[in-house]
Amino acid sequence: RFCLPLVLTSLPVMATGEQISPALQDSWGDFWLFRFFVNAAGYASIVVPGFLLIQYFKRRNYLETGRGICFPVIKSCVFGSEVKSVHQEDGSLPPRAEPTESSTTRQVFKLLFCAAGLQASYLTWGVLQERVMTRTYGATETDPGEKFTDSQFLVFMNRILAFTVAGLYCALTKQPRHGAPMYKYSFASLSNILSSWCQYEALKYISFPTQVLAKASKVIPVMMMGKLVSRKSYEYWEYLTAALISVGVSMFLLSSAPNRHVSTVTTFSGIVLLAGYIIFDSFTSNWQDALFTYKMSSVQMMFGVNVFSCLFTVGSLLEQGALLESIHFMARHSEFTAHAVLLSVCSACGQLFIFYTINQFGAAVFTIIMTLRQAFAILLSCLIYGHAVTVVGGLGVAVVFMALFLRVYARSRMKKRSKKLPPGETPIQKV
C-alpha cells in the first residue's frame, strides 16, 4: 500500500539525477514526467473515442449511405473531398509576384515591415516566455510570491487566440476550397501541443539561450524525420551544415562558467524536454508538409490545427481541474494576466507575419530574418536575465549561426540551379 507513493515520490530524483529543491519535493505531482502522462491521458480520452467513431463511419460506408443534417459535418471531418493538388515547394502558398523596378522603394518598406514585425513579435514572445516560466508573481518583502507552473494553460491561451485570428482571416479573405478530412489535422495538432508544452516546461530546467540553440539544431531531427515520413533525399551540404550545428550546440552545452546562476544550469530534465520538443516539432512540420498535398492555404492549415489544439488542451485542463486553478491565478496576479495575453498576441501575430513574409519575399529571406532573431533573442536574454556565456560557448553560438547562414546560401544557389534544369527533371526536395 505504501510502496507506490514512495516510488512516485522518488521518481524525480532517480530519473533526473539532479538535486531537487524543497519546493519541487512538495508533491510527486510536480514532477514533469507525471504531468506529461496526465496530459497525454487527457488527450487520449478525446482521441480514442474519435478514432473509434471514424472507424465506425468508414466501416458502415457512411459516405454512400449517410443522410440527415449531420451528414455534411461528418463527411467533412471523416472523409473530406479527397481532392489533392500538386505539392508546392513553399507550403501551398500562391506564387509571389516578382518586384518590378518601379516598386523598389515599396518593396524595401515591405521588407522592413516584415522584419520589424517578426523581430518584435518573437523577441517579445521569447522575453515573456522566460519571465512567465522562471520568475515569481506577487513577491513582496515578506512574501516570496508564487510561480505559475501549468505550461498546458499557456499552450491553450496561445492556441485559442491563434484559432480566432486564423478563423477571422479565413472568413474575411478568399480561400481555396477545402478538401482534407478534418481529422488529419489532429495528428499535427497533438505533436504541436506536446512540442509547445515541452518548450515551456524545459525553461524550468535550462536557460533560454540553450533552448534557442536547441531550436536551431532541430534541422538534424527534421532531416531524419523527413527520411522516415516523407522518404526525402538530401544534398551533401545539408549533412555538412547539420554536423556544424551539432558541433556548435555541443560546444555551448559543454562549456561552463564560474559562479553560474541557478537559472542558467542545464539539467538532465531540461535535455530530455528539449529532445521531446525537437522530436515532436519535427513530426509536426513533416506531417503538415504531407497535408499540403491537399488544396489549402497556410492560414487554413493554421485554423485546422488550432481547432484540435483548443479541443485537446481545454478537454485535458477541465479533466484535471487545472483550468479553474489557472484562472484563479490570473485573478490573483494581474501582471501574469497581461503577460499571458501578450504572449498569445505575439504568437498569433508572429504566425501571420511568417505567412506574409514567405508570400512576399520567399523562404530564404524569411529564414535569414528568423536566424537573426535567434541571435538577438540570445543577446536580449543574457542582458535582461543575466545568463553567463563563456568564450567556448560564444564560439559555439557563432558556429551554429555560421552553419545556418551557409545553409541559406547553399539553398538559394540550388534553387537558382533548379530553374535551369531541363523540362521534366525535378530537383531534390529540401527541408
Backbone torsions as a table, in degrees:
resi	resn	phi	psi	omega
1	ARG	NA	-35.8	-176.6
2	PHE	-95.0	-5.3	-175.7
3	CYS	-71.2	-43.0	-175.1
4	LEU	-62.4	-49.1	177.3
5	PRO	-60.5	-35.5	-179.5
6	LEU	-65.4	-43.7	179.7
7	VAL	-65.1	-44.1	-179.2
8	LEU	-65.2	-33.3	178.1
9	THR	-67.9	-34.6	-177.4
10	SER	-86.9	-8.2	-177.9
11	LEU	-56.5	-46.8	-178.6
12	PRO	-55.6	-42.1	-177.8
13	VAL	-70.8	-40.7	-178.5
14	MET	-69.0	-39.9	-174.2
15	ALA	-77.5	-33.5	-174.9
16	THR	-97.9	-26.5	-179.1
17	GLY	66.0	27.2	-176.2
18	GLU	-129.7	160.7	178.7
19	GLN	-72.6	125.2	178.6
20	ILE	-101.1	130.8	-178.4
21	SER	-66.5	158.1	179.4
22	PRO	-57.4	-32.1	-179.8
23	ALA	-63.7	-33.6	-179.3
24	LEU	-81.6	-12.1	-178.9
25	GLN	-92.2	0.7	-177.9
26	ASP	-60.1	-35.6	-177.8
27	SER	-153.5	141.8	176.7
28	TRP	-67.6	-14.4	175.8
29	GLY	-67.9	-14.2	178.3
30	ASP	-81.4	-9.5	-179.3
31	PHE	-72.4	132.8	-172.5
32	TRP	-63.0	-34.6	-178.3
33	LEU	-66.7	-37.2	176.9
34	PHE	-64.7	-44.8	178.9
35	ARG	-62.6	-36.6	178.5
36	PHE	-60.2	-46.7	-179.1
37	PHE	-69.2	-34.1	176.5
38	VAL	-64.6	-44.1	177.1
39	ASN	-62.0	-44.0	-179.8
40	ALA	-62.2	-37.0	177.5
41	ALA	-65.1	-37.6	176.7
42	GLY	-63.4	-41.8	177.5
43	TYR	-65.8	-38.8	-179.0
44	ALA	-63.7	-32.2	179.7
45	SER	-66.1	-17.1	175.8
46	ILE	-100.8	-39.4	-176.2
47	VAL	-68.0	-44.9	-175.1
48	VAL	-62.8	-50.7	175.8
49	PRO	-60.4	-37.4	177.8
50	GLY	-62.7	-42.3	178.6
51	PHE	-62.5	-43.1	179.9
52	LEU	-64.5	-38.5	177.9
53	LEU	-64.8	-42.3	179.2
54	ILE	-61.6	-44.2	178.5
55	GLN	-64.3	-36.3	179.5
56	TYR	-64.0	-46.6	-179.1
57	PHE	-66.6	-36.0	179.0
58	LYS	-70.6	-39.5	179.3
59	ARG	-65.9	-34.7	-179.7
60	ARG	-80.7	-2.2	-176.9
61	ASN	54.5	49.9	-173.3
62	TYR	-62.0	-27.4	-179.1
63	LEU	-62.5	-29.6	-179.5
64	GLU	-94.1	-33.3	-172.4
65	THR	-106.8	-11.0	-174.5
66	GLY	-70.1	147.0	176.7
67	ARG	-145.9	173.7	174.1
68	GLY	100.8	177.8	-175.4
69	ILE	-71.8	-21.3	-179.9
70	CYS	-83.8	-10.2	-174.6
71	PHE	-59.0	-46.8	-179.7
72	PRO	-60.8	-37.5	-179.5
73	VAL	-68.2	-46.9	-179.7
74	ILE	-64.6	-40.2	178.8
75	LYS	-61.0	-43.6	-179.4
76	SER	-67.5	-39.4	-175.8
77	CYS	-77.1	-37.0	-171.7
78	VAL	-100.7	-39.1	-172.2
79	PHE	-110.8	-39.1	-174.8
80	GLY	67.5	-168.3	177.8
81	SER	-94.6	-10.4	178.4
82	GLU	56.0	28.3	176.0
83	VAL	-99.0	120.4	-177.9
84	LYS	-109.0	153.4	177.3
85	SER	-115.8	168.1	177.6
86	VAL	-64.9	133.0	-178.8
87	HIS	-63.4	130.0	179.6
88	GLN	-103.6	146.8	-172.7
89	GLU	-66.9	-34.8	-176.1
90	ASP	-97.3	28.5	174.2
91	GLY	76.0	43.8	174.6
92	SER	64.9	14.2	173.5
93	LEU	-73.7	145.8	179.7
94	PRO	-65.1	152.3	-179.3
95	PRO	-58.3	132.6	-178.5
96	ARG	-83.8	144.1	-179.1
97	ALA	-78.3	134.6	177.9
98	GLU	-71.5	134.7	-179.0
99	PRO	-68.1	140.3	175.6
100	THR	-92.6	165.1	-177.5
101	GLU	-63.0	-33.6	-177.3
102	SER	-70.0	-17.8	-178.5
103	SER	-110.9	24.3	-178.0
104	THR	-60.9	-46.0	-179.6
105	THR	-61.2	-41.5	179.0
106	ARG	-63.7	-40.8	178.7
107	GLN	-64.9	-37.0	177.7
108	VAL	-63.1	-44.1	178.7
109	PHE	-65.0	-37.1	177.0
110	LYS	-63.5	-42.5	179.8
111	LEU	-64.3	-43.6	177.5
112	LEU	-62.7	-39.0	178.1
113	PHE	-63.2	-45.8	179.6
114	CYS	-63.8	-45.6	-179.1
115	ALA	-62.8	-44.9	-179.7
116	ALA	-64.8	-40.7	179.6
117	GLY	-64.4	-44.2	178.6
118	LEU	-65.2	-44.4	-179.3
119	GLN	-64.5	-46.3	-178.3
120	ALA	-64.1	-43.8	-177.6
121	SER	-64.0	-50.4	-171.6
122	TYR	-85.8	-26.4	173.4
123	LEU	-69.7	-42.8	176.1
124	THR	-63.2	-42.2	179.0
125	TRP	-60.0	-42.6	-179.3
126	GLY	-66.7	-43.1	179.3
127	VAL	-63.5	-44.2	-179.6
128	LEU	-67.5	-37.6	178.7
129	GLN	-58.9	-46.1	179.2
130	GLU	-67.5	-37.7	179.4
131	ARG	-63.1	-46.6	-175.8
132	VAL	-66.6	-40.2	-172.1
133	MET	-89.2	-16.1	-174.1
134	THR	-119.6	-8.3	-176.6
135	ARG	-119.4	160.6	-178.7
136	THR	-93.2	163.2	176.4
137	TYR	-121.1	144.3	177.5
138	GLY	76.5	22.9	-179.2
139	ALA	-74.5	137.0	175.1
140	THR	-130.5	-175.4	179.1
141	GLU	-64.8	-30.6	-178.1
142	THR	-104.5	-18.1	-177.2
143	ASP	-118.7	123.1	-179.6
144	PRO	-70.6	-9.5	-178.7
145	GLY	85.1	-175.0	-179.6
146	GLU	-138.0	148.5	179.3
147	LYS	-95.0	150.0	172.3
148	PHE	-88.7	127.4	-170.3
149	THR	-115.9	-11.5	-173.8
150	ASP	-90.0	95.2	-179.3
151	SER	-65.5	-29.8	-177.2
152	GLN	-65.5	-33.1	178.8
153	PHE	-65.9	-37.7	177.0
154	LEU	-65.7	-38.5	175.9
155	VAL	-61.9	-42.9	178.6
156	PHE	-61.4	-43.9	179.3
157	MET	-60.1	-44.6	179.1
158	ASN	-62.5	-43.1	-174.7
159	ARG	-73.4	-35.1	-178.5
160	ILE	-67.7	-36.7	178.6
161	LEU	-73.9	-40.1	177.6
162	ALA	-63.1	-39.0	176.5
163	PHE	-61.8	-42.8	179.8
164	THR	-65.5	-45.7	-179.4
165	VAL	-63.4	-45.9	-179.8
166	ALA	-64.5	-39.2	179.0
167	GLY	-63.8	-43.0	178.0
168	LEU	-64.8	-40.9	179.8
169	TYR	-63.0	-43.9	179.3
170	CYS	-65.9	-34.8	-178.9
171	ALA	-72.5	-31.5	-174.7
172	LEU	-94.0	-14.0	-178.7
173	THR	-123.9	157.7	179.5
174	LYS	-76.6	128.5	-178.6
175	GLN	-122.4	157.5	176.2
176	PRO	-63.0	154.4	176.4
177	ARG	-63.6	128.7	-174.1
178	HIS	-79.6	134.2	-176.9
179	GLY	-125.1	-15.8	-174.8
180	ALA	-78.2	140.3	171.2
181	PRO	-60.0	132.4	-173.3
182	MET	-60.9	-32.5	-175.5
183	TYR	-63.2	-22.2	-178.9
184	LYS	-68.0	-21.7	176.0
185	TYR	-69.2	-22.4	-174.2
186	SER	-65.2	-29.9	-180.0
187	PHE	-65.9	-48.3	177.4
188	ALA	-65.9	-33.7	179.9
189	SER	-64.9	-45.9	179.9
190	LEU	-61.1	-48.2	-179.6
191	SER	-66.2	-33.6	178.5
192	ASN	-67.8	-41.8	177.0
193	ILE	-61.9	-47.4	-177.1
194	LEU	-66.4	-37.5	178.0
195	SER	-66.8	-40.3	178.4
196	SER	-66.6	-39.8	178.6
197	TRP	-62.3	-45.7	178.3
198	CYS	-61.4	-36.2	-179.4
199	GLN	-64.6	-46.8	178.3
200	TYR	-66.5	-45.8	-175.6
201	GLU	-65.0	-33.2	-177.1
202	ALA	-63.5	-27.8	-178.7
203	LEU	-67.1	-12.8	174.0
204	LYS	-75.4	-16.3	-173.3
205	TYR	-124.7	-14.2	-179.3
206	ILE	-133.9	168.2	177.0
207	SER	-83.8	158.1	179.4
208	PHE	-62.9	-42.0	176.0
209	PRO	-56.4	-38.8	177.2
210	THR	-62.4	-40.8	179.3
211	GLN	-64.6	-40.3	180.0
212	VAL	-63.1	-43.5	179.1
213	LEU	-65.7	-35.5	177.8
214	ALA	-64.2	-37.2	176.9
215	LYS	-63.1	-39.4	179.3
216	ALA	-63.9	-31.0	-177.0
217	SER	-84.7	1.1	-178.8
218	LYS	-70.1	-6.0	173.9
219	VAL	-55.3	-37.0	-175.8
220	ILE	-65.5	-55.8	178.0
221	PRO	-66.3	-27.8	176.3
222	VAL	-62.6	-41.3	177.6
223	MET	-64.6	-42.0	178.9
224	MET	-64.4	-43.2	179.3
225	MET	-67.0	-34.6	177.5
226	GLY	-62.0	-38.1	177.7
227	LYS	-67.6	-38.1	-177.3
228	LEU	-76.8	-46.0	-173.7
229	VAL	-84.5	-47.5	-172.6
230	SER	-108.1	-0.7	-179.8
231	ARG	55.5	44.6	-178.0
232	LYS	-84.3	158.3	174.6
233	SER	-115.3	153.7	-175.0
234	TYR	-133.0	154.8	179.4
235	GLU	-82.9	166.3	-178.3
236	TYR	-63.7	-36.7	-177.4
237	TRP	-68.1	-24.6	176.7
238	GLU	-70.5	-39.2	175.6
239	TYR	-68.2	-37.2	179.5
240	LEU	-63.6	-48.5	-179.5
241	THR	-66.6	-34.6	176.5
242	ALA	-63.0	-40.2	177.9
243	ALA	-65.7	-41.4	178.1
244	LEU	-62.5	-40.8	178.9
245	ILE	-62.2	-44.0	-179.8
246	SER	-65.2	-36.6	177.2
247	VAL	-64.8	-46.2	-179.8
248	GLY	-62.0	-43.1	178.6
249	VAL	-64.2	-40.4	178.5
250	SER	-62.9	-40.7	177.7
251	MET	-60.9	-41.3	-179.4
252	PHE	-68.5	-44.5	-176.5
253	LEU	-69.4	-34.1	-176.6
254	LEU	-86.3	-11.4	177.5
255	SER	-73.0	150.4	179.8
256	SER	-134.7	142.2	178.6
257	ALA	-115.5	143.7	177.0
258	PRO	-66.5	143.4	177.2
259	ASN	56.1	45.2	179.5
260	ARG	-68.4	142.1	177.3
261	HIS	-68.6	151.4	-177.6
262	VAL	-57.3	-38.1	-176.1
263	SER	-70.4	-13.0	-178.9
264	THR	-96.6	-4.4	-177.3
265	VAL	-76.8	130.3	177.3
266	THR	-90.8	120.2	-177.8
267	THR	-105.5	169.9	179.7
268	PHE	-62.7	-39.8	177.9
269	SER	-59.5	-41.9	179.1
270	GLY	-62.3	-41.2	178.8
271	ILE	-63.3	-42.7	179.5
272	VAL	-64.1	-43.1	179.9
273	LEU	-66.1	-38.0	176.0
274	LEU	-63.2	-41.7	177.9
275	ALA	-62.0	-41.1	177.0
276	GLY	-62.1	-43.2	178.3
277	TYR	-58.4	-47.2	-176.2
278	ILE	-66.2	-41.7	-178.9
279	ILE	-65.2	-49.1	-179.2
280	PHE	-64.4	-40.5	-179.0
281	ASP	-67.4	-35.6	177.5
282	SER	-65.0	-40.1	176.9
283	PHE	-64.8	-41.0	-178.8
284	THR	-57.8	-49.7	-176.8
285	SER	-64.3	-39.4	-179.9
286	ASN	-72.3	-35.8	177.8
287	TRP	-69.2	-41.3	177.0
288	GLN	-63.6	-37.4	177.7
289	ASP	-60.2	-39.6	177.7
290	ALA	-69.9	-35.7	179.4
291	LEU	-66.9	-27.1	-178.3
292	PHE	-68.2	-5.7	173.4
293	THR	-67.7	-20.1	170.4
294	TYR	-80.5	155.5	-178.2
295	LYS	-76.7	101.0	179.8
296	MET	-153.7	159.7	175.5
297	SER	-96.6	168.3	179.2
298	SER	-65.6	-32.7	179.2
299	VAL	-70.4	-35.6	173.9
300	GLN	-63.9	-38.4	175.0
301	MET	-61.6	-45.5	178.9
302	MET	-59.4	-42.4	-179.9
303	PHE	-66.2	-48.5	-177.3
304	GLY	-62.0	-44.0	179.7
305	VAL	-65.1	-41.8	-176.6
306	ASN	-73.9	-23.3	173.1
307	VAL	-59.3	-50.3	-180.0
308	PHE	-70.7	-34.0	179.0
309	SER	-61.7	-43.3	177.4
310	CYS	-64.2	-42.4	-179.8
311	LEU	-62.1	-47.7	-177.5
312	PHE	-65.7	-47.3	-174.6
313	THR	-69.6	-43.5	-179.3
314	VAL	-68.0	-36.0	176.5
315	GLY	-63.0	-45.8	179.5
316	SER	-65.4	-40.8	179.4
317	LEU	-64.2	-41.2	179.2
318	LEU	-66.6	-40.2	179.7
319	GLU	-64.1	-35.6	-179.8
320	GLN	-84.9	-11.9	-174.1
321	GLY	73.8	14.9	-175.5
322	ALA	-83.2	-19.6	-178.5
323	LEU	-64.5	-45.5	179.5
324	LEU	-67.2	-37.8	178.5
325	GLU	-61.3	-42.6	-179.9
326	SER	-67.8	-38.5	177.4
327	ILE	-64.8	-39.0	176.4
328	HIS	-64.3	-37.6	176.8
329	PHE	-63.5	-41.0	177.1
330	MET	-62.5	-38.6	179.7
331	ALA	-67.2	-34.1	179.9
332	ARG	-75.3	-30.6	-173.6
333	HIS	-128.5	97.8	180.0
334	SER	-65.1	-28.1	178.4
335	GLU	-64.5	-40.6	177.6
336	PHE	-64.6	-39.5	178.1
337	THR	-58.4	-45.6	179.1
338	ALA	-63.0	-41.9	-179.9
339	HIS	-65.0	-43.8	-178.3
340	ALA	-65.0	-41.6	179.6
341	VAL	-66.9	-45.3	180.0
342	LEU	-64.6	-35.8	176.2
343	LEU	-59.2	-44.4	-179.6
344	SER	-69.0	-39.5	179.1
345	VAL	-62.9	-44.1	179.4
346	CYS	-63.1	-39.7	179.9
347	SER	-64.8	-46.2	-178.8
348	ALA	-67.2	-45.3	179.4
349	CYS	-64.3	-37.3	178.8
350	GLY	-61.1	-39.9	178.6
351	GLN	-64.3	-39.3	177.6
352	LEU	-66.3	-38.9	177.0
353	PHE	-64.4	-34.4	177.3
354	ILE	-61.0	-50.6	-179.2
355	PHE	-60.4	-44.3	-176.7
356	TYR	-67.1	-41.5	-178.1
357	THR	-65.6	-45.1	179.6
358	ILE	-64.9	-38.5	179.7
359	ASN	-64.9	-38.3	-175.3
360	GLN	-85.2	-38.2	-170.1
361	PHE	-125.7	-6.6	178.5
362	GLY	92.8	167.7	-174.4
363	ALA	-70.4	-30.4	-177.0
364	ALA	-66.0	-47.0	178.5
365	VAL	-63.1	-41.8	178.8
366	PHE	-60.9	-42.7	-179.7
367	THR	-63.2	-39.7	177.7
368	ILE	-62.6	-45.0	179.9
369	ILE	-61.1	-44.1	-177.8
370	MET	-72.1	-30.3	175.2
371	THR	-66.4	-42.9	175.2
372	LEU	-62.3	-37.4	178.7
373	ARG	-61.5	-39.6	178.9
374	GLN	-63.2	-41.0	178.1
375	ALA	-64.4	-43.4	178.6
376	PHE	-64.7	-36.0	-179.4
377	ALA	-63.9	-42.1	177.4
378	ILE	-62.9	-46.2	-180.0
379	LEU	-61.7	-44.7	-178.7
380	LEU	-64.6	-41.4	179.4
381	SER	-64.6	-40.6	178.6
382	CYS	-64.8	-37.4	-179.1
383	LEU	-71.6	-42.5	-175.0
384	ILE	-79.9	-43.1	-172.3
385	TYR	-107.2	3.7	171.4
386	GLY	69.3	36.1	176.4
387	HIS	-75.2	135.9	-179.6
388	ALA	-91.5	135.5	177.4
389	VAL	-127.6	123.9	179.7
390	THR	-78.7	174.0	177.9
391	VAL	-63.0	-43.8	178.8
392	VAL	-63.2	-41.5	177.7
393	GLY	-63.4	-40.6	177.2
394	GLY	-63.0	-39.1	176.3
395	LEU	-64.5	-37.8	177.3
396	GLY	-62.4	-42.4	177.1
397	VAL	-61.1	-43.0	179.9
398	ALA	-62.4	-40.2	179.1
399	VAL	-63.7	-41.7	179.9
400	VAL	-61.0	-48.9	-176.7
401	PHE	-72.6	-30.0	173.8
402	MET	-63.4	-41.7	178.5
403	ALA	-65.1	-38.1	179.5
404	LEU	-65.2	-44.3	178.7
405	PHE	-67.0	-36.5	176.1
406	LEU	-62.8	-37.6	179.1
407	ARG	-65.2	-42.6	178.7
408	VAL	-63.6	-43.4	-179.0
409	TYR	-63.3	-46.2	-179.4
410	ALA	-64.4	-38.6	179.8
411	ARG	-65.6	-41.3	179.0
412	SER	-64.3	-37.4	176.8
413	ARG	-64.6	-40.5	179.8
414	MET	-65.7	-36.2	178.5
415	LYS	-66.3	-38.7	178.0
416	LYS	-64.4	-39.4	178.5
417	ARG	-67.4	-37.1	-177.5
418	SER	-66.0	-27.2	178.2
419	LYS	-68.6	-21.1	-178.4
420	LYS	-96.5	3.4	-178.7
421	LEU	-68.8	149.5	176.4
422	PRO	-62.0	153.5	178.4
423	PRO	-57.3	137.6	178.9
424	GLY	92.8	-14.5	179.5
425	GLU	-99.8	124.2	-175.5
426	THR	-108.0	144.1	177.9
427	PRO	-74.8	164.3	177.7
428	ILE	-69.6	138.0	179.8
429	GLN	-69.4	146.6	-176.8
430	LYS	-114.3	157.9	174.4
431	VAL	-77.6	NA	NA
